Amino acid sequence: MSMKYRKKFKTLLVTAGLCALVTGTIYAAENKPVDVAADTVEYNSKSGQITAKGNVVMLQDGARITGAEAQYNAKTQEAVITGGVVADKEDMHMTADNVRTAGKDHMIASGSVVATKADKTLTGPVVEYFADRQYMIVPSSAKVVMKDGVFTSDKMEAYLNEDHLIGTGNVHIVSAPRNLEAFGDQADYYGKEDGKVILTGNAVATQDNNTLKSNRLTLYLADGQA
């Protein structure tokens, strides 16, 4: 078999086997063709293991993922991509050190994760994404930067379709345009409801030298009301 044919054969194997490798947006494109390019590609037909190394680029259904190395097992459908991972699909942009899959609808990104969708940027050491529910969770040290302000908490859940964020533990919200700062044990943010925030548990909010304290406070960041 000539080297040219071997390379073509390997590319075909990778194209057939690398389905839905990194992001949930790509998982949603199930059975869509995948285009993979890398400096080197290896395939073990016995184990089903595929390894792509060097300038890895994967394209599928409008999504683009790049990294230094990618591994995918066609039998277990488990995948890992490492080395400066960058993923883009529509208005979703994500960077991370490493990304791995845990089922076709579950992606786990780790290492300085930054995920941007529309006007919100979510960061944390680890971000899990469930494509079937359009749901993200940051288990620790979560931060969201949005046009209404900055929202941090020990744990953060994001329901992307609903523009609903839930922060739990040491909640801190700062809205510089509103000259507002708030704290609480938990906060629910509703972007579709004038930036409504419901703070519960030891809630405190200050604005223009005014202070509000309650077990439940409702703020509207969109128009500065509290």
Backbone bond lengths (Angstrom), bond angles and torsions (degrees), N, CA, C in turn:
res aa  C-N    CA-C-N  psi(-1)  N-CA   C-N-CA  omega(-1)  CA-C   N-CA-C  phi
1 M - - - 1.459 - - 1.523 109.22 -
2 S 1.314 117.08 128.27 1.463 120.23 -177.86 1.514 110.42 -70.35
3 M 1.366 116.50 158.10 1.460 121.10 179.19 1.523 110.59 -61.23
4 K 1.332 115.59 -38.82 1.466 119.69 -179.69 1.518 110.22 -61.86
5 Y 1.349 116.21 -43.27 1.452 119.54 -179.00 1.527 110.95 -69.46
6 R 1.363 115.68 -38.82 1.455 118.83 177.76 1.523 111.27 -58.59
7 K 1.351 116.41 -45.01 1.464 120.67 -179.96 1.517 110.73 -61.60
8 K 1.335 115.83 -42.70 1.461 119.94 179.65 1.520 109.82 -64.92
9 F 1.351 116.47 -40.47 1.459 120.96 -179.57 1.520 111.14 -62.98
10 K 1.341 116.51 -43.38 1.453 120.95 178.40 1.526 111.13 -62.86
11 T 1.317 116.57 -41.54 1.467 120.18 179.82 1.515 111.04 -61.97
12 L 1.336 116.49 -40.46 1.458 120.47 178.03 1.522 111.18 -64.10
13 L 1.327 116.69 -40.44 1.460 120.06 178.77 1.517 111.37 -63.19
14 V 1.331 115.98 -43.11 1.459 119.75 179.97 1.513 110.26 -66.06
15 T 1.330 116.46 -43.16 1.466 120.43 -179.18 1.522 110.61 -60.89
16 A 1.334 116.96 -37.57 1.459 120.25 -179.53 1.521 111.91 -75.19
17 G 1.322 117.26 -32.52 1.452 119.90 -172.21 1.493 116.52 -94.28
18 L 1.323 118.61 -28.72 1.464 120.20 -175.50 1.516 110.29 -86.85
19 C 1.308 115.60 84.88 1.456 121.10 178.18 1.523 108.27 -106.71
20 A 1.304 116.65 131.85 1.463 121.46 173.40 1.510 111.83 52.90
21 L 1.327 117.85 63.71 1.453 119.55 -170.58 1.507 113.94 -80.88
22 V 1.336 119.17 -46.79 1.447 117.05 -167.63 1.505 113.74 -117.15
23 T 1.305 120.35 -64.62 1.452 119.53 -170.04 1.514 112.64 -96.64
24 G 1.334 114.48 157.07 1.449 120.08 178.28 1.509 111.92 -61.93
25 T 1.334 117.25 -30.40 1.453 119.66 177.85 1.514 109.85 -63.64
26 I 1.340 116.46 -31.94 1.456 119.21 177.02 1.518 111.02 -77.41
27 Y 1.334 116.91 -34.03 1.452 118.95 177.66 1.523 110.27 -59.46
28 A 1.337 115.03 -37.72 1.458 119.57 -178.56 1.515 111.11 -62.59
29 A 1.314 117.06 -21.04 1.455 121.52 -179.87 1.529 110.09 -91.77
30 E 1.317 116.32 43.73 1.455 122.05 -175.71 1.519 110.29 -57.98
31 N 1.352 115.31 140.32 1.457 123.84 179.88 1.523 113.60 69.57
32 K 1.314 117.93 9.38 1.449 121.34 173.46 1.524 108.94 -82.01
33 P 1.332 118.57 145.36 1.464 119.98 179.21 1.521 111.84 -65.40
34 V 1.339 115.26 147.44 1.459 122.57 -178.97 1.515 109.09 -117.85
35 D 1.326 117.05 133.85 1.458 122.82 176.36 1.527 107.67 -109.38
36 V 1.337 117.56 121.02 1.451 122.75 -176.72 1.519 110.04 -121.68
37 A 1.340 115.59 133.88 1.460 121.04 175.37 1.518 108.27 -132.14
38 A 1.341 116.92 140.60 1.460 122.31 178.70 1.524 108.45 -161.55
39 D 1.320 116.00 164.84 1.463 119.80 178.32 1.524 110.85 -65.96
40 T 1.337 117.03 -42.25 1.466 120.82 176.76 1.522 109.72 -138.21
41 V 1.331 115.51 147.41 1.460 121.93 178.66 1.526 108.58 -135.67
42 E 1.327 116.44 132.52 1.459 121.70 177.05 1.526 109.12 -125.28
43 Y 1.348 115.52 143.12 1.463 119.99 179.88 1.524 109.58 -137.26
44 N 1.339 116.15 128.92 1.452 122.48 176.63 1.520 107.64 -108.28
45 S 1.318 116.52 107.00 1.465 120.26 -175.28 1.521 112.39 -68.83
46 K 1.344 117.24 -23.88 1.459 120.30 -179.95 1.525 111.41 -74.55
47 S 1.331 116.49 -47.22 1.468 120.56 -178.44 1.530 112.49 -88.61
48 G 1.323 116.42 -19.89 1.471 120.66 -176.43 1.507 113.30 81.40
49 Q 1.352 116.51 9.90 1.459 121.06 -176.55 1.525 110.90 -84.06
50 I 1.335 115.35 130.85 1.460 123.01 177.43 1.519 108.02 -119.85
51 T 1.319 117.10 130.19 1.461 122.19 179.82 1.522 109.48 -126.82
52 A 1.328 116.36 124.89 1.462 122.13 175.36 1.523 108.08 -117.71
53 K 1.334 116.57 132.27 1.459 120.85 -176.36 1.524 110.99 -131.41
54 G 1.335 113.65 142.77 1.459 120.71 174.38 1.510 114.10 81.30
55 N 1.330 116.85 111.67 1.467 122.40 176.35 1.533 112.35 51.05
56 V 1.320 115.46 49.77 1.464 120.35 -178.47 1.526 110.04 -71.36
57 V 1.314 116.04 129.75 1.465 122.59 175.59 1.517 108.25 -132.59
58 M 1.336 116.07 126.04 1.460 121.18 178.22 1.513 109.42 -123.96
59 L 1.326 115.31 132.99 1.458 121.90 -179.55 1.517 109.57 -124.80
60 Q 1.320 116.17 134.64 1.461 120.79 175.64 1.507 110.75 -158.84
61 D 1.304 116.41 124.03 1.461 123.01 171.83 1.528 112.31 48.80
62 G 1.337 116.58 45.48 1.459 120.57 177.80 1.508 115.26 86.02
63 A 1.329 117.60 -3.69 1.465 121.50 179.00 1.525 109.18 -99.41
64 R 1.346 115.52 147.11 1.464 121.31 179.27 1.527 109.17 -133.78
65 I 1.338 116.28 129.46 1.454 121.79 -179.09 1.521 108.59 -130.24
66 T 1.319 116.51 133.47 1.455 120.29 177.85 1.527 109.74 -128.64
67 G 1.325 115.20 155.05 1.456 120.77 178.75 1.515 109.88 -174.71
68 A 1.327 116.20 177.95 1.460 120.52 -179.55 1.525 111.88 -83.66
69 E 1.342 116.48 -34.45 1.465 119.97 -177.54 1.518 109.86 -150.71
70 A 1.318 116.13 143.22 1.467 121.18 177.90 1.517 109.33 -135.31
71 Q 1.329 116.00 139.10 1.453 122.03 175.84 1.517 109.11 -130.33
72 Y 1.322 115.14 138.35 1.459 120.08 -179.23 1.521 108.62 -143.86
73 N 1.322 116.44 135.78 1.454 121.05 176.64 1.519 108.81 -108.06
74 A 1.325 115.44 115.08 1.458 120.50 -175.72 1.529 112.60 -66.70
75 K 1.346 116.93 -22.52 1.460 120.08 -178.99 1.522 112.38 -85.11
76 T 1.327 116.91 -43.31 1.464 120.91 -179.30 1.521 112.65 -91.27
77 Q 1.349 116.48 -15.78 1.466 123.69 -177.77 1.529 111.95 62.09
78 E 1.327 116.12 25.03 1.454 120.36 175.15 1.527 108.95 -93.59
79 A 1.331 115.99 142.03 1.461 120.27 -175.78 1.514 110.56 -138.83
80 V 1.322 115.53 149.74 1.456 122.76 176.16 1.516 108.17 -141.61
81 I 1.325 117.11 135.05 1.456 121.58 172.67 1.519 107.53 -130.36
82 T 1.323 116.59 134.69 1.463 121.64 -173.77 1.523 110.97 -132.28
83 G 1.337 114.00 163.24 1.458 120.10 173.61 1.510 114.25 85.28
84 G 1.325 116.65 83.25 1.463 120.82 175.80 1.511 113.29 57.25
85 V 1.329 116.91 55.20 1.467 121.48 -176.61 1.522 110.82 -71.13
86 V 1.333 115.39 133.96 1.462 122.40 175.20 1.523 107.92 -131.06
87 A 1.336 116.87 125.46 1.458 121.43 -179.62 1.522 110.09 -127.71
88 D 1.332 115.97 135.66 1.466 121.82 -179.97 1.511 110.05 -135.48
89 K 1.331 115.75 134.87 1.468 122.09 172.93 1.520 107.54 -153.87
90 E 1.321 116.51 116.59 1.456 122.29 -177.86 1.530 109.42 52.99
91 D 1.348 118.79 -121.37 1.467 119.40 -177.90 1.529 112.47 -96.09
92 M 1.337 117.47 14.11 1.457 121.81 177.07 1.523 109.72 -99.55
93 H 1.333 116.82 127.12 1.468 122.77 176.66 1.516 107.73 -131.98
94 M 1.345 116.71 130.42 1.460 120.24 -177.76 1.518 110.31 -138.89
95 T 1.341 114.96 139.84 1.458 120.79 171.77 1.526 107.96 -126.58
96 A 1.336 116.41 148.06 1.465 121.98 179.84 1.519 108.83 -164.70
97 D 1.333 116.23 164.28 1.459 120.28 175.43 1.524 110.65 -75.13
98 N 1.333 115.80 -41.33 1.465 120.92 -176.83 1.522 110.22 -143.84
99 V 1.319 115.12 150.36 1.462 121.15 175.22 1.520 108.13 -139.37
100 R 1.334 116.17 136.69 1.456 119.85 174.53 1.518 109.50 -137.23
101 T 1.319 115.77 158.11 1.452 120.83 179.34 1.521 110.04 -104.19
102 A 1.320 114.99 153.41 1.465 121.92 175.48 1.523 107.07 -138.45
103 G 1.318 115.89 65.49 1.455 121.32 -172.63 1.510 109.88 103.89
104 K 1.318 117.23 162.71 1.454 120.62 -172.09 1.525 113.63 -67.70
105 D 1.331 118.45 -19.53 1.460 120.57 -177.63 1.524 113.44 -113.67
106 H 1.340 117.65 8.52 1.455 120.40 -173.84 1.527 109.69 -126.47
107 M 1.317 116.49 121.25 1.453 122.93 179.08 1.515 109.88 -123.24
108 I 1.339 116.87 139.20 1.459 122.09 178.75 1.520 108.60 -123.92
109 A 1.320 116.33 116.67 1.465 122.07 177.75 1.518 108.36 -105.69
110 S 1.331 116.86 140.19 1.459 120.32 -178.57 1.519 110.49 -140.88
111 G 1.334 114.34 154.14 1.458 120.43 178.50 1.514 112.98 86.14
112 S 1.336 116.65 94.31 1.474 122.20 176.04 1.530 111.80 50.12
113 V 1.318 115.89 53.42 1.465 120.81 -177.20 1.525 110.79 -76.16
114 V 1.326 115.47 132.53 1.461 122.04 174.82 1.526 107.25 -132.24
115 A 1.332 116.91 116.52 1.463 121.82 -179.61 1.524 109.30 -121.02
116 T 1.322 116.28 124.29 1.466 121.32 -178.96 1.518 109.65 -118.60
117 K 1.332 115.79 129.46 1.457 121.79 175.17 1.513 107.91 -138.35
118 A 1.318 115.98 124.93 1.469 121.34 -176.87 1.530 109.15 54.55
119 D 1.331 118.08 -122.24 1.461 120.78 -174.93 1.529 112.85 -99.97
120 K 1.335 118.24 13.91 1.462 120.66 -177.48 1.529 111.11 -120.82
121 T 1.340 115.44 139.13 1.459 121.82 176.47 1.517 109.15 -122.20
122 L 1.317 116.11 121.52 1.456 122.69 -177.61 1.522 109.05 -109.53
123 T 1.334 116.40 132.84 1.461 120.25 179.58 1.521 110.47 -130.90
124 G 1.336 115.44 156.80 1.455 121.71 177.48 1.512 110.02 174.40
125 P 1.315 117.47 166.02 1.467 120.26 178.54 1.524 112.46 -68.53
126 V 1.339 116.57 -30.20 1.467 122.24 178.03 1.521 108.65 -140.73
127 V 1.324 116.38 135.97 1.460 121.45 176.17 1.524 108.14 -132.08
128 E 1.332 116.06 127.01 1.460 120.95 175.51 1.521 109.24 -106.65
129 Y 1.335 115.60 139.50 1.452 120.39 -177.61 1.521 109.89 -130.02
130 F 1.355 116.39 130.54 1.454 123.23 178.10 1.524 107.67 -114.14
131 A 1.323 115.62 106.32 1.458 120.57 -171.61 1.517 113.24 -66.09
132 D 1.354 116.68 -37.69 1.461 119.22 -175.98 1.520 112.15 -64.54
133 R 1.346 116.69 -25.47 1.469 120.33 -179.65 1.528 112.71 -109.54
134 Q 1.339 116.99 -0.56 1.458 120.78 -174.98 1.528 109.71 50.17
135 Y 1.330 113.73 50.58 1.457 121.43 -173.01 1.518 109.98 -124.44
136 M 1.339 116.60 133.76 1.450 122.79 176.58 1.522 109.31 -122.02
137 I 1.341 115.38 147.94 1.458 119.55 174.10 1.523 109.00 -139.08
138 V 1.330 114.95 135.15 1.465 122.28 174.29 1.523 105.60 -112.94
139 P 1.329 118.90 108.07 1.464 121.20 -173.14 1.521 114.87 -67.85
140 S 1.341 117.78 -22.96 1.463 119.22 -177.29 1.522 110.55 -155.13
141 S 1.339 115.23 153.55 1.481 122.40 174.70 1.523 112.18 48.78
142 A 1.320 115.71 53.47 1.461 120.80 -176.12 1.523 111.70 -87.85
143 K 1.325 114.86 146.70 1.465 120.77 177.81 1.527 109.25 -147.60
144 V 1.328 115.68 134.18 1.455 121.52 175.32 1.520 108.43 -126.24
145 V 1.311 115.81 126.29 1.459 121.91 175.14 1.524 107.71 -106.50
146 M 1.327 116.83 124.55 1.458 121.89 -178.30 1.518 109.05 -139.10
147 K 1.305 116.40 172.37 1.460 119.92 -176.64 1.527 111.96 -64.20
148 D 1.344 116.91 -26.10 1.461 120.51 -179.77 1.526 112.91 -80.87
149 G 1.349 117.08 -19.55 1.457 119.49 -178.84 1.516 112.07 155.95
150 V 1.320 115.83 -162.24 1.461 123.24 -179.99 1.525 108.76 -117.95
151 F 1.322 116.29 131.80 1.454 123.51 -173.42 1.530 107.53 -125.22
152 T 1.341 117.35 116.56 1.462 120.92 178.08 1.529 109.79 -123.62
153 S 1.333 115.23 152.74 1.467 121.09 178.00 1.517 108.67 -165.31
154 D 1.338 115.50 166.36 1.463 119.45 177.46 1.518 110.93 -63.56
155 K 1.333 116.55 -39.08 1.465 122.46 -178.74 1.522 108.11 -135.94
156 M 1.326 116.37 144.39 1.465 120.03 -179.21 1.526 109.64 -137.10
157 E 1.340 115.17 134.68 1.459 121.76 172.81 1.521 107.95 -117.76
158 A 1.337 116.06 141.41 1.459 120.39 -178.54 1.520 110.06 -132.36
159 Y 1.339 115.63 121.55 1.462 122.01 173.24 1.529 106.20 -100.44
160 L 1.333 115.68 98.52 1.456 120.81 -166.73 1.528 112.98 -64.91
161 N 1.311 117.95 -42.35 1.467 119.73 -178.46 1.522 112.37 -65.05
162 E 1.332 115.92 -28.99 1.462 120.58 -177.26 1.526 112.66 -94.74
163 D 1.336 117.49 -7.52 1.465 122.00 -174.20 1.524 109.88 53.73
164 H 1.327 114.86 47.08 1.461 123.10 -176.28 1.524 108.91 -119.94
165 L 1.333 116.89 122.62 1.451 122.67 177.96 1.529 109.27 -114.99
166 I 1.328 116.43 141.27 1.456 121.76 175.88 1.533 108.09 -126.64
167 G 1.319 115.88 115.66 1.452 121.07 177.57 1.516 109.86 -106.90
168 T 1.336 116.81 135.49 1.459 121.67 -177.77 1.524 109.97 -129.59
169 G 1.331 115.78 128.95 1.459 121.19 177.00 1.517 113.69 87.30
170 N 1.333 116.09 117.17 1.471 122.07 177.56 1.526 112.73 49.97
171 V 1.314 114.85 50.57 1.465 120.35 179.73 1.527 110.59 -68.60
172 H 1.321 115.70 135.06 1.459 121.29 178.15 1.526 107.93 -141.44
173 I 1.314 115.58 123.79 1.469 121.33 179.99 1.515 108.94 -124.11
174 V 1.320 115.93 129.58 1.468 121.62 177.01 1.518 108.17 -126.18
175 S 1.334 116.10 125.26 1.460 121.71 175.49 1.523 108.03 -122.22
176 A 1.323 115.49 95.44 1.468 120.48 -177.73 1.524 112.70 -60.21
177 P 1.349 120.23 -42.06 1.468 119.65 179.33 1.527 113.24 -61.03
178 R 1.340 116.50 -27.01 1.473 120.71 -179.01 1.530 111.42 -98.75
179 N 1.333 117.03 -2.21 1.473 121.10 -175.47 1.521 110.22 53.44
180 L 1.343 115.11 44.73 1.462 121.43 -172.99 1.526 110.24 -124.69
181 E 1.338 115.00 140.09 1.453 121.49 174.70 1.520 108.28 -137.43
182 A 1.342 116.24 137.97 1.462 119.63 -176.03 1.528 110.62 -142.05
183 F 1.340 114.11 151.62 1.459 121.77 179.50 1.526 108.80 -134.94
184 G 1.335 115.83 157.84 1.457 120.20 175.76 1.507 111.36 -179.68
185 D 1.336 115.80 174.12 1.461 120.36 176.77 1.528 111.22 -81.03
186 Q 1.336 115.59 -31.03 1.461 120.29 178.45 1.523 109.25 -148.87
187 A 1.338 115.52 150.74 1.461 120.16 177.52 1.522 109.98 -142.55
188 D 1.326 115.79 135.89 1.462 122.56 172.19 1.520 107.85 -111.06
189 Y 1.328 115.84 122.43 1.467 121.13 179.40 1.516 108.76 -108.92
190 Y 1.345 116.45 130.41 1.465 122.63 179.47 1.522 108.46 -120.19
191 G 1.323 116.51 99.22 1.455 120.79 -176.93 1.511 113.75 -66.19
192 K 1.334 117.28 -28.10 1.462 120.73 -178.55 1.523 112.97 -82.83
193 E 1.333 116.86 -2.50 1.466 121.09 -179.29 1.524 110.11 -119.35
194 D 1.329 115.32 58.05 1.474 121.82 178.23 1.526 112.11 57.84
195 G 1.329 115.94 35.36 1.459 119.01 179.39 1.520 112.85 62.73
196 K 1.325 116.80 37.61 1.460 120.95 -177.90 1.522 111.10 -68.47
197 V 1.329 116.34 133.89 1.456 122.78 175.75 1.525 108.59 -124.36
198 I 1.320 116.67 126.57 1.461 121.65 174.93 1.523 107.42 -108.18
199 L 1.323 116.03 111.47 1.460 122.54 178.37 1.524 109.38 -97.14
200 T 1.322 116.36 132.54 1.459 119.89 179.00 1.528 109.67 -131.80
201 G 1.341 115.04 147.39 1.458 121.08 178.21 1.509 112.99 80.01
202 N 1.325 117.18 101.24 1.471 121.96 178.52 1.525 111.63 53.82
203 A 1.318 115.82 43.65 1.462 120.50 -176.21 1.524 111.33 -79.30
204 V 1.325 114.75 135.01 1.468 122.13 177.51 1.527 108.33 -139.35
205 A 1.326 116.05 135.37 1.460 120.54 176.72 1.520 109.36 -137.27
206 T 1.322 116.17 136.83 1.465 121.04 177.05 1.512 109.33 -124.73
207 Q 1.327 115.32 140.46 1.462 121.75 177.78 1.526 108.42 -154.78
208 D 1.318 114.80 124.85 1.477 120.27 177.82 1.526 111.35 50.79
209 N 1.330 115.76 47.82 1.467 123.15 177.82 1.523 113.92 68.62
210 N 1.327 117.39 6.84 1.462 121.07 174.11 1.526 108.79 -99.15
211 T 1.332 116.17 141.30 1.455 120.85 -178.04 1.515 110.68 -125.50
212 L 1.328 115.69 134.12 1.458 122.40 176.42 1.519 108.75 -119.57
213 K 1.340 116.76 135.08 1.460 121.56 178.03 1.522 109.10 -132.31
214 S 1.326 116.01 135.26 1.455 119.92 179.13 1.522 108.87 -170.12
215 N 1.321 116.57 166.91 1.458 119.46 171.27 1.522 111.39 -78.07
216 R 1.350 115.23 -13.05 1.471 119.67 178.16 1.527 108.90 -148.53
217 L 1.312 115.91 116.19 1.465 121.90 178.58 1.516 109.18 -122.76
218 T 1.328 116.15 140.27 1.462 120.96 176.01 1.521 109.15 -116.94
219 L 1.332 116.16 124.93 1.455 122.43 179.48 1.515 108.49 -118.23
220 Y 1.339 115.42 147.74 1.461 121.01 174.09 1.515 107.20 -119.60
221 L 1.317 116.19 100.12 1.455 120.14 -174.11 1.520 112.61 -73.14
222 A 1.320 117.78 -25.09 1.450 120.48 -176.51 1.523 112.84 -63.20
223 D 1.341 117.33 -35.27 1.476 119.50 -179.17 1.518 112.58 -121.30
224 G 1.343 116.65 6.82 1.464 120.04 174.90 1.514 115.16 80.51
225 Q 1.312 118.28 4.63 1.462 119.87 179.72 1.517 110.53 -77.77
226 A 1.316 116.26 155.66 1.472 120.94 174.90 1.521 108.75 -143.63
